[in-house]
Amino acid sequence: MRKKSIPHNAAASRRDFLKSSCALAAGVGAGAASTATEAAAPSEQLALHGGPKAVAIGGSDAWRWPRFGQSEEEAVLALLRRPSYDPLAALEKDWQQHFDAPHVRAYCSGTAALTAMFFALDLPPGSEIMVPSYTFFATIVPMRNFGLVPNFVDINPRTLNFDVEDAKKRLTKNTRAVLPVHWMGLPCDMDQICEWANQKGLIVLEDAAHAHGAKLQGKLMGNWSRMSMFSFQATKPLPALEGGVGVYQEQDDCDRATAYGFYDQCSGKYVKYKGSGLGMKLRMHPMAAAMARTQLNGLADRNAAGAAQVRRMNDRLTQLPGLYEQQTRKDCERIYYSSNKLFIHEAQAGMTRAACVKALQAEGVRASASSYPLQHKMPLYSEAQWWHHQPVIPDLPGSEQANATAISLPYFTSDQPQLVDQYVQAFEKVWAHRKQLAMQK
């Protein structure tokens, strides 16, 4: 029988996890009895100790990305033969229709889309935006161009997403907006975030750079907020090598963002700035737009196939004691990209993360101890010269715990049933020998 997952966003379970999973309990593994794994006598020696590898298939193509083909080649060749900027408008129209988005602009990168979003906010200097530290720099650093300041919020270490309960404790008189990040395609708790933000009069934004097509309660990510952005960088679920889009629910936000980054498309009350714009040239390269349009055509099918394959693996792996995946709500339709994130509870698993990863690697699994760079620990945020007022550098135990417990596996970008089976066998083999690994670091 599959283990019961810890209830999503349950404060008590989160505290218990933070307290207990960093170090091994006394008498490691004593309280981590496993039915099948513990009872079964190890039938093969670990590869780490001279036994055969569980993974015999070379997997370099299994996680190759992006996967461009004839359709992308034809789109680029057509543009080379008849150069124009037409693909940009066509992509914006396609995105509106596909994602039911009122207003869309195509940018040269996701970072550019975020920059234009911060300009479009038109907030007074010194305004704070609540944002996780567990994110890429682009979610935060462009704020400083407009006198905005990050207010760092912790993540739930079982989801890697914005923790609204933590945000409630960090609200200040300067806070004006919240910017959750849908990490690795898993939607944030946007219903709870929006409810609380509306109570406090905060603007809701979304960094949906990883979440092309993900849904919560049937509603697409990017449509929960006043403004959102998506990235088309080469690793993303919809790759165009570079590029991104901004999504706007309000016409005036779109007009203001357009005036900042598109000197030739100013409209609304900003039409007088047409020909000069307000400072930047941020439009997408037409070849990237042509590739993005082609990639959009197959996005839903790719997302569904990838999610089904992850489920075939993770539904088996998470039966092992002390091994968890990103916690997903029942009303959530997530997507996957780039990597498959798991977490180890060392006391329950009966071995350290380091010993586990070392043994998995010896079996041929492309596993690594995952530690994501935390923005609030970088020098930029402790140097007052770059900010209207210096950001508070907080303690973020959820972010630290995620970095102490995460194990990263590759996300297979093609159908790999045999490789999935061999990965599962490798994990089961390591867990069957976990008493041997218990005292290893």
C-alpha positions in Angstrom: 0.0 0.0 0.0 1.3 3.4 -0.9 2.2 5.7 2.0 -0.1 8.5 2.9 1.3 11.9 2.0 1.6 14.6 4.6 -1.4 17.0 4.2 -0.6 20.0 1.9 0.2 23.2 3.7 -0.4 21.6 7.1 1.6 23.9 9.5 2.3 21.1 12.0 3.6 18.7 9.4 5.8 21.4 8.0 7.3 22.2 11.4 7.9 18.5 12.1 9.6 18.1 8.8 11.9 21.1 9.4 12.8 19.8 12.9 13.4 16.2 12.1 14.7 15.7 8.6 18.0 17.4 8.7 19.8 15.0 11.0 19.6 11.3 11.6 17.7 10.2 14.6 19.6 8.3 17.3 19.9 4.7 16.2 19.6 5.6 12.6 16.8 3.7 10.7 15.4 2.2 13.9 12.0 3.8 13.4 11.9 3.5 9.7 10.6 0.0 9.3 9.6 -0.8 5.7 7.3 -3.6 4.8 8.6 -5.0 1.5 12.0 -3.3 1.4 13.0 -4.1 5.0 11.8 -7.7 4.9 13.4 -8.6 1.6 17.0 -9.9 1.9 19.3 -8.1 -0.5 19.6 -10.3 -3.5 22.4 -8.4 -5.2 25.4 -6.6 -3.9 25.4 -2.8 -4.4 27.4 -1.6 -7.3 29.1 0.7 -4.8 30.5 -2.5 -3.3 31.3 -4.4 -6.5 27.9 -5.6 -7.6 26.4 -5.1 -11.1 24.8 -1.8 -12.0 21.0 -1.7 -12.0 20.9 0.9 -14.8 22.4 -0.7 -18.0 20.9 1.7 -20.5 22.9 4.8 -21.6 20.5 7.7 -21.2 22.1 10.7 -22.8 19.3 11.1 -25.3 16.6 10.4 -22.7 16.9 13.9 -21.3 18.0 15.8 -24.4 16.3 19.2 -24.7 15.2 21.1 -26.6 13.9 18.7 -29.3 13.5 20.7 -32.4 12.4 19.0 -35.7 11.2 19.6 -39.2 8.5 22.0 -38.2 10.9 24.4 -36.5 13.3 24.1 -39.4 10.6 25.0 -41.9 9.5 28.0 -39.8 13.0 29.4 -39.6 13.7 28.8 -43.3 10.5 30.5 -44.2 11.5 33.5 -42.2 15.0 33.5 -43.8 13.4 33.6 -47.2 10.9 36.3 -46.4 12.3 38.3 -43.4 9.7 40.1 -41.3 8.5 40.8 -37.7 5.2 39.1 -38.4 5.9 36.1 -36.2 5.8 38.3 -33.1 2.2 39.4 -33.6 1.2 35.9 -34.7 2.7 34.4 -31.5 0.9 37.0 -29.3 -2.4 36.1 -31.0 -1.7 32.4 -30.6 -0.9 32.8 -26.9 -4.0 34.8 -26.3 -6.2 32.1 -27.9 -4.3 29.1 -26.3 -4.2 30.5 -22.8 -7.3 32.7 -22.8 -5.1 35.7 -22.0 -6.5 39.2 -22.5 -3.3 41.0 -23.5 0.1 39.6 -24.5 3.5 40.9 -25.4 6.4 38.9 -26.8 9.8 39.7 -25.2 13.4 38.9 -26.0 13.6 37.0 -22.7 11.6 36.1 -19.5 13.9 38.6 -17.7 12.8 41.3 -20.1 9.1 40.4 -19.5 9.7 40.7 -15.7 11.5 44.0 -16.2 8.5 45.5 -18.2 6.1 44.1 -15.5 7.9 46.0 -12.7 7.8 49.2 -14.8 4.1 48.6 -15.6 3.3 48.4 -11.8 4.1 52.2 -11.5 4.7 51.8 -7.8 6.5 54.5 -5.8 10.2 53.9 -5.0 10.6 52.0 -1.8 7.7 49.7 -2.5 8.3 46.1 -1.5 7.4 43.0 -3.4 7.1 39.7 -1.5 9.1 37.1 -3.4 10.8 33.8 -2.6 14.6 33.7 -2.3 14.5 30.2 -3.8 14.3 31.5 -7.4 16.4 32.7 -10.4 17.8 36.1 -10.1 15.5 37.5 -12.8 12.5 37.3 -10.5 14.0 39.8 -8.3 17.0 41.9 -9.5 15.2 43.9 -12.2 13.1 45.4 -9.3 16.0 47.7 -8.4 15.8 49.5 -11.7 12.6 51.1 -10.5 13.4 51.6 -6.8 11.5 48.5 -5.8 12.8 46.2 -3.0 12.4 42.5 -2.4 10.7 41.3 0.7 12.0 37.7 1.0 9.4 35.0 1.8 10.2 31.3 2.6 9.1 28.3 0.6 7.3 25.2 1.8 10.2 22.6 1.6 7.8 19.9 0.4 6.5 22.0 -2.6 9.4 24.4 -3.3 6.7 27.1 -3.6 5.8 30.4 -1.9 4.6 29.8 1.6 1.7 32.1 2.2 1.7 31.4 6.0 5.3 32.7 6.1 4.4 35.7 4.0 1.7 36.7 6.5 4.5 37.1 9.2 6.7 39.2 6.9 4.2 41.8 5.7 5.4 45.4 6.3 4.0 48.9 5.8 5.9 49.1 2.5 4.6 45.9 1.0 2.6 46.5 -2.2 2.7 43.2 -4.2 3.3 39.5 -4.0 5.2 37.5 -6.7 5.0 33.7 -6.3 7.0 31.4 -8.5 5.5 28.2 -9.8 8.6 26.1 -9.2 9.4 23.3 -11.7 5.9 23.4 -13.1 4.0 23.0 -9.8 1.3 25.7 -9.3 1.5 27.7 -6.1 -1.5 27.9 -3.8 -2.9 30.8 -5.9 -6.4 30.6 -4.3 -4.9 31.1 -0.8 -2.4 33.7 -2.0 -5.1 35.7 -3.9 -7.5 35.6 -1.0 -4.9 36.9 1.5 -3.6 39.5 -1.0 -7.0 40.8 -1.6 -7.7 41.1 2.1 -4.4 43.2 2.5 -4.8 45.2 -0.7 -1.8 43.7 -2.3 -1.2 43.3 -6.1 -0.8 39.7 -7.2 1.8 38.9 -9.9 3.1 35.5 -11.2 6.4 34.2 -12.3 5.2 31.3 -14.5 8.5 30.8 -16.3 8.3 27.0 -15.5 4.5 26.5 -15.7 3.4 26.6 -19.4 0.0 24.9 -19.3 -0.2 24.1 -15.5 -3.5 24.6 -13.8 -5.1 25.0 -10.4 -8.8 24.4 -10.0 -9.0 24.3 -13.8 -7.5 27.8 -14.2 -4.2 28.2 -16.1 -1.2 29.6 -14.4 -0.5 33.1 -15.5 -4.3 34.0 -15.4 -4.6 34.2 -11.6 -2.8 37.5 -11.3 -2.9 41.1 -12.6 0.3 40.4 -14.6 2.4 37.3 -15.3 5.3 36.2 -17.4 6.6 33.0 -19.1 10.1 32.2 -20.4 11.0 30.4 -23.6 14.7 29.9 -22.7 16.2 26.7 -24.0 15.6 24.6 -20.9 11.9 25.6 -20.5 8.8 23.5 -21.3 8.3 25.7 -24.4 11.8 26.4 -25.7 12.7 28.9 -28.4 16.4 29.2 -27.3 15.4 32.6 -25.8 12.3 34.7 -25.4 9.3 35.1 -23.2 5.9 36.7 -23.0 4.1 39.0 -20.6 0.4 38.5 -19.9 -1.7 41.4 -18.7 -5.3 41.3 -17.4 -5.6 45.1 -17.7 -5.2 47.2 -20.9 -3.4 50.0 -19.1 -0.7 47.6 -17.7 -0.1 46.3 -21.2 0.1 49.8 -22.6 2.6 50.9 -20.0 4.8 47.8 -20.4 4.6 48.3 -24.2 5.7 51.9 -24.0 8.8 50.8 -21.9 10.0 48.1 -24.3 8.4 48.6 -27.7 9.1 52.1 -29.0 7.1 51.5 -32.2 3.9 50.1 -30.6 2.9 52.6 -28.0 -0.9 52.8 -27.5 -3.6 54.2 -25.2 -2.5 57.2 -23.1 1.1 56.3 -24.0 0.6 56.7 -27.8 2.4 60.1 -27.7 5.6 58.2 -27.0 5.5 56.2 -30.2 8.8 56.6 -32.0 10.8 57.2 -28.8 9.3 54.7 -26.3 10.3 55.0 -22.6 13.8 53.6 -22.6 14.2 50.0 -23.8 13.9 47.7 -26.9 12.8 44.4 -25.5 10.9 42.7 -28.4 11.5 39.1 -29.2 13.7 38.0 -32.1 11.3 36.9 -35.0 13.1 33.5 -35.4 12.5 32.8 -31.7 8.8 33.8 -32.1 8.6 31.4 -35.1 10.0 28.5 -33.1 7.8 29.3 -30.1 4.7 29.2 -32.3 5.7 25.8 -33.5 6.5 24.5 -30.0 3.1 25.8 -28.8 1.3 23.5 -31.2 2.5 20.4 -29.4 2.8 21.8 -25.8 -0.3 20.1 -24.3 0.7 16.6 -25.7 4.3 17.0 -24.5 3.2 18.1 -21.0 0.7 15.1 -20.7 3.3 12.6 -21.9 6.0 13.9 -19.6 3.7 13.9 -16.6 2.5 10.4 -17.3 6.1 9.1 -17.4 7.0 10.9 -14.2 4.0 9.3 -12.5 5.1 5.8 -13.7 8.4 6.4 -11.9 7.4 8.5 -8.9 4.3 6.4 -7.9 6.7 3.6 -7.3 9.6 5.5 -5.8 7.5 7.3 -3.2 6.5 3.9 -1.7 10.1 3.7 -0.3 10.4 4.9 3.3 11.6 8.4 3.6 11.4 9.3 -0.1 9.0 12.1 -1.2 8.3 14.2 -4.2 6.9 17.7 -4.6 3.6 17.7 -2.8 0.7 18.2 -5.3 -2.9 19.2 -4.5 -5.7 17.1 -6.0 -7.1 20.1 -7.7 -3.8 20.9 -9.4 -2.6 19.9 -12.9 1.1 20.3 -12.8 3.7 20.0 -15.5 7.3 18.9 -15.4 10.5 20.1 -16.9 14.3 20.0 -16.6 14.5 17.7 -13.5 12.4 15.4 -11.3 12.8 16.6 -7.7 12.6 14.2 -4.8 13.3 14.7 -1.1 14.8 12.3 1.4 13.9 12.3 5.1 17.1 10.8 6.4 15.7 9.4 9.7 12.9 7.6 7.9 15.1 6.4 5.1 17.8 5.2 7.5 20.7 6.8 5.6 22.1 10.2 4.7 21.3 12.0 1.5 25.0 11.9 0.6 25.2 8.1 1.1 22.0 7.6 -0.8 23.1 9.7 -3.8 26.5 8.1 -3.9 25.0 4.6 -4.0 22.5 5.6 -6.7 25.2 7.1 -8.8 27.2 3.9 -8.6 24.1 2.0 -9.8 24.0 4.2 -12.9 21.3 6.7 -11.8 21.9 10.3 -12.9 21.2 11.6 -9.4 22.6 14.6 -7.5 22.2 16.3 -4.2 20.2 19.4 -5.2 21.1 22.7 -3.6 19.6 25.8 -5.3 21.5 29.1 -4.9 19.4 31.3 -2.5 19.1 34.9 -3.7 19.1 36.5 -0.2 22.5 35.1 0.5 24.1 36.8 -2.5 26.2 39.9 -2.1 23.9 42.2 -4.1 21.2 42.2 -1.4 23.6 43.2 1.5 25.0 46.2 -0.3 22.8 49.2 0.3 24.0 51.2 -2.7 21.9 49.2 -5.1 18.5 49.6 -3.3 16.1 52.3 -2.3 16.4 50.8 1.1 18.4 47.7 1.9 16.4 44.4 1.8 16.0 42.5 5.1 18.2 39.4 5.0 16.0 36.8 6.8 16.3 33.3 8.1 14.4 31.0 5.7 14.4 27.5 7.2 12.1 26.1 4.5 14.5 27.1 1.8 17.5 25.7 3.8 15.6 22.5 4.4 14.8 22.0 0.7 18.5 22.4 -0.1 19.4 19.9 2.6 17.0 17.2 1.5 16.4 17.5 -2.3 17.6 14.8 -4.7 17.5 15.7 -8.4 16.8 13.1 -11.1 16.7 13.8 -14.9 13.3 14.6 -16.5 13.0 12.2 -19.4 12.0 14.1 -22.6 11.2 11.0 -24.6 9.4 7.7 -23.9 11.8 5.6 -21.8 9.9 2.7 -20.2 13.0 0.5 -19.7 15.0 3.3 -18.2 12.1 4.1 -15.9 12.0 0.5 -14.7 15.8 0.4 -14.2 15.8 3.6 -12.2 13.1 2.2 -10.0 15.1 -1.0 -9.6 18.2 1.0 -8.7 16.3 2.8 -5.9 14.8 -0.4 -4.6 18.2 -2.0 -4.6 19.7 0.9 -2.6 16.8 0.9 -0.1 17.1 -2.9 0.3 20.8 -2.3 1.4 20.2 0.9 3.4 21.3 -0.8 6.7 24.8 -1.1 5.1 24.6 2.6 4.1 23.3 3.8 7.5 26.7 4.7 8.9 28.1 6.2 5.7 28.2 9.9 5.1 
